[in-house]
Amino acid sequence: YTSGTSDRPKGVVLTHCNLSSNHQQTRHILNDQLDESKCGLCVIPLQHIVGVSFCLMLLSAGAHVVLSTLAELITKPKNLQQYPLNILAGIPSFYNEILQHDATAHLIKNMELFLCGGSFASRTLQEKWLSLTGRNLCEAFGLSETAALVSVNPPQRFRVGSVGVVLPN
């Protein structure tokens, strides 16, 4: 369901074709960084299209998905150390929260790809994240009505303050 910006919630129809094409487009922009050797950590609730789409995108690439919560990631990061995590998606406040916890920060230092959406990631957040991980927060933009993503800031052509390039048709 979506309420847009100011209206009452209403159902949005997303077909298998919508989701599948969105995953293929995103994988293309991410320069095929998603494959069967990857393992993504999903802490985004699955009742949100971004959580569902992130998981399906990884699974459609043959990657593994570990489901968790932000609370578990923050309070019990050792529970997740057994997994070879490479990819994480979240919102700016989520990434700010990780920066406040050394044990969690240690867990994510070796990850390869960090997707960020839902709100603007400040320059300060971007700088702190780059300092911690050596990688940028790849911002993205999307809508519930569009099967999650419309554009992604690709790691190979990263620009701070940008939501990147529009996904190919």
Salt bridges, closest charged atoms under 4 A:
ASP7 OD2 - LYS10 NZ 3.29
GLU97 OE2 - HIS101 NE2 3.95
GLU112 OE1 - LYS38 NZ 2.60
